[in-house]
Amino acid sequence: MNCEPKMKISSVENVIRAFRARYGRDALVPYADSDDDAYGTSFMINDVPATFSVLTQDGTLPEGQYDIQIESYPPGDYLFTNIVSLEELLRLADLMAGPQEQWPTQQD
């Protein structure tokens, strides 16, 4: 039985790299993430009161598309869910890093 942790697929690794490039290498904090889940990741950004779940639907989404859920922290409310590109995900994260009045809503 192989107990080695799985590597994240390349599109998930691209998300992690892009967030580290934008917010700093140590700015991401894993949140309910598992090394055994190759098809997604969950994390927080330091000083941003939200969690980000980024999924590829087991690799079935087209490359560069992500099923995301942004949830308040502490947990309680889903703030935004949708399938978006990496560029849109980064834009949403920038909004979450700003004043709460600018946070995304499902209508954005």
N, C-alpha and C positions, 0 to 999 in steps of 0.2 A: 504494500500500500504506500503510495507516494504522499508524503506530508509536506512537501515543498510548497511554499507560498506561490501562487500564480502571479505572473507579471500582468500589469494592466495592459489592455490593448492600446495600440498606438494613438487612436483618437482620444482616449482618456488621458494618456501621458501628455498629449498636446495641450489639454486643458490645464493640467497641473503645471506644465512649463510656462504657459501663457500667464497664469495667475501669479506664479513666482516672479516672472519677469516684471509684471506690473506692480505687484505689492511687496516684493522682497522675498528672498529665499526662505526666511524664517517666519513669514507672515501667515502661512497656512497652518491651521491646526486641524488634524484629522478629527472627524466627528462621526461616530457610528459607522466608520469605514472598516472594511475587511480586506486584508491582503488576498483572501480567497476569492474576492469578487473582481474578476478581470475586466468586467464590462461597465464598471461605474466607480464613482468615488463620492465621498461626502466630506465636507470640511467647513471650517469657519475661517474668516479672515480676522486677524487681530484687530480689536477695537470696533468691529462691525457686529451689531447685535442680531445676527441672522446666521442660519445654516444653509449651505448649498449642497443639494444632492444632484449629481450629474450622471445620467444613465444613458446607455446606448441601446436599451431594450435587448440585452443579450447579443449585441453586435448586429442587430437587424436594421437599425437606422442607417441611412446613407452616411458615408464618411463626412465628418464635420457637422453633423446634426446631433443634438442632445435633448433628451427628455429631462427637463430641469424642474426642481421644486426648491423654492426659497421659502424657508420657514422662520418665523420669529424665534428669537432666543432671549429668555428661556422659551422652550417649545410651547406652542399653543395654537398659533395661527399660520396657515399656509398663506403667504403673501403673494406668491406668483407661481404659476405652473404653466408650462407650455413646452413645445418643441422649438428649439432655437439654434442658431449658428453660434460658433465660438465668439464671433465679433459681437453678436447680440448679448450673449451671456456676459461678456466683459463689460458691455455698456450697462447692463442691469446691475452688475456688481459695483460699478462706479456710482450708480445712483444709491445703492444700499450703503455705500461708504460715506455718503453725504447726509445732509439734513433729512429727517424723517418725512418732511413735507414733499420731498422729491422722490421718495421711494416708489418703485413701480407698482402698478395695480394691474389687474387682469385686463383692463381696457387699454393699457399702454401698448 
